[in-house]
């Protein structure tokens, strides 16, 4: 099932996406509340998917999870990205946070900040936590994923590397677009066999497959949950492959008017125009 948060007639709703249509749910809560109560509400969602629908073109798709409790992202998790970064394969998982205020809609503009013009793209598969928990084993981890979506770990490279901590450079407003919807885990298929790519102004810059993750998603969940309780709606950006603009010669940072499209096979695509901050 594909679940989207959308705006129609000035109100935010949740709906089930089928083809080029979306069926609104009667449920009036947030996506996090839906995920938390999924066992009880799944039947309602399935019934709604067979009911009245709106054309997707007539609604505005929003970030599926507008304000997740936590947003974590793993760095250096594809061999080709590690090589282009001129770093060694990490022995331990490298994690950083993205501010929840960086979360952005799947087709909303991405800002180039007045104080941060060195903006780069990073296509990623994003896992959405369903059943929360602590000390989750990698064997049990699949039971804790609600679904998946495409994401762009937009990064301001100067702010990222001016200190050893990456979080500020990863947390500018609008620098965490996700979507276009959440595909539930039962429909998404194997998350370790998904092609993903980033296309800038029609040129494919990144192209890989999640089978090349250094630390797979189950290992990521096991590791994170040793430190903290994962909760419904938490987002995990699972890593980006090689091909980022900062590694090109010469370096290619994004500029106003650029169009960045991030695709994950089976999950859909998000696309944004870069805009200078006023």
N, C-alpha and C positions, 0 to 999 in steps of 0.2 A: 504494500500500500504506500502511496505517495501522499504525504501530509504537508500542507503548505499553510503559512500564515499570510493573509492577504487583506488588502483594503478595498472596500466597495461601498459606495455611497457614504463615504466619510467615516466608516466604522471598520475596525480590525476584526477579522474572523479567522477561523480555521476551517480548512476544507480538504477534501480528498480529490487529488488530481487524477483524471483519466483522459489520456490523449490530450486533446486541446481544450478540455473543459475542466471545471472545478465544481464540486458539489459541496456547498456550505454545510457545516455541522450545526446542530441545534445547540451544542455545548458552547457556553459563552466564556469559558476560562481561557487561560494562556496555554501555550504549547507545553510548558513545563508541567502545568496542572494536568493536562491531558496525558502526558507521559507517565506522571505519577499514578494516575488512575486508569491506566491503559487496560488492565485486565477487565475492569468493569465497563469501560467505554468502547472497547473494540467493536462490540456488536453494533453499537450506535453508528460508529464510523463506517462499518461495512454496509449497513442499511442505507446510510446517507449517500454512499457512492452509487447506489442504484436509483436515487431520487432525482430531484430537480437540479439542473446544472447551469452554470454560467460559462460563457466563453472565457477562456484564460485571457484572451486579448482585452477583455472588458474590465479586468481587475488589475490592481497593482500588487505584485508579489513583494512581501517584506521578508526580512530575515526570519527564518523558521523559528528560531529561538531568539527573541529580542534581547533579553537580559539574562544570559546564563549565569549560574552561580559562580562557575569557574571556567576559565579558558586556558588550557595548557597546550603548549606546542613543543615538539621535540626537534632538536637541531641535529645536523650532520647524520642523517639517517638513510641516505642513498650514497652508494660508493662513488658515483660520478660527481655528485655535488661535493662530497668530501675532497675528491681529487682537485676539482676546480677551485676549491677554497684553500688549497695547499695546506691541508691539515691531515692529521692521522685519524684512522678509524677509532672512535672512542671506545674505551673498554667499558665505560659506564654510560648509561643514557644521559643525554644532555637536554635539560628541560628549562623552559622559560615560560613566563606568563604573558598573555596579552590582556590588556584592560578590557573589561566587559563593555566599556564605552567605545571600543574600536569596532564592535560588531556592526555590520552594515548590510543593507539589503542586497539581493543578488544582482540587481540592475541599477542600483543607485550610484551616483558619481563618487569617485575616490578623490579626496583632497590632496593636493601637494601643499604642505604646510608652509607658512611664511618663514618659519624657523627650521624647516626641514625639507630642502628641495631634492635630496638624493633618494628618490623613491624607486623601489624595485618590486618585482612581482615574485611570487612563489606559489605555484599551484600545489594543492594538497587534498588528499582524502581526509575528511573530517568525520570522526566517530562521535555519536551522540549517546551519552550514557542513559540507560533506562533504569534498571534496578540498581539502586545504590549499594554501597558496601565498603568495607575496609578489609585489608589483607585478602584480596581476591586472588586466587591462584590463576595461572595462565590457562589451566584446564577448564576452570569455571568462567573465565572472562567472557566467552561468547554469550553467556546467559545475561550479561550485564550491559550489552549494547542494544539500544533501542533501534538505531538505524544509522544511516550515513548520508552525507551530502558533500558537495564540492565546496572548496574554500580557497581563498587567496590570502596567504600570510604576507600581506603587504608590509614592506620593511623600509624604514628610513635608515640608510646604511651609515651615515655619519653618526647619528645618534646611537645606532647599534654598537659601533666599534669605538666610540669615544671613551667607554668604560668597559670593564670586564663583564658587567651585567647587561644583558641584551633587552630587557623588558621595555625600557623607554622607547628604544628604536622600533619596537614591535607594536607599540600601543597608541600611535597617533589616531585621532578620530577618523573614522571611516576605513581604517586599515585592516579590517577583519570581515570582508564580505563572505557570506555563506549562502548556500541554497542550491538550486532554486526552491527546493523542498527537501524534506527528509524522506528517504526511501527506507521503509522498515527492514530490519535485518533479514526477516524471512523472505523478502522479495529481492533484496539486493544481491544475494548470492555470496560467493567467496570474496571477502574483502582483500584477499592477498592475490587476486588475479584480475585486477582492474587497471585498464589503461588510463593514463591521465596525461593531459597536455596543457600548455599555456601558449596562447596565440596573441601576439602583439601587432596590431595594425595589419592583420592578415598573414604575418610571418610566424611560423611555428618556432618558438624559442625553447620550450621544454617538451619532451615526449618520453614517457617511460611507463612502467607498470609496477603496481604495488608488490609484485612478487620480489622486487629488488630491495625491499625495506631491510635495513640492517637489523633493527629490532622490530619484530612484528607487533601487530596491534595487541595481541594477547599478552605479550611480554611487557608492552607499555602499560597496560592496565594493571598488571600484577605489580609493576614497579611503583607506579603512582599511588596505588592504594595501600602500599606499605607506609606511606607518609601521611595520607589524608583519607577521609571518607569521601568517596565519589558519590555524587547525588544526581537524581534525575535531571536531565537537561544540560549537565556539564559537557563541554566540548573538548575534544582532543584532536588537535591538528597533528597528523601522523608523520609529517616529513615531506620535504620537497626534493625533486631530482635535480640533476645538473641542467645548466642552461640559463642561469639567472643573469640579469643585465650587468651586475657588478663584476662578473667573471669574464665578460667579453672584452675583446681588445680592438678598438678602445671600448671603455665601459659605456653601457647604454642605459642611462637612467630614464625613467618615464617623464614625459613633459605634457603640459596642458594640450588636450585634444587627442592624445593617444587613446586607443581602445584596447582593453585587455580582456581576453576571453579565457576562462579556465574551464576545462571539461574533464569529467570523470565518466568513463564508459558505464552505461546503465543507470547513472544517477542524474544526468543532465548537465547543464552548463550555466555559468554565471558570466556576466559581461558588464564592464564599467568603462565610462569615459573619465579620463583624468581632468581635473579642474583645479585651477590655482585658488588657494584660499583667499577670500576677500580681505 
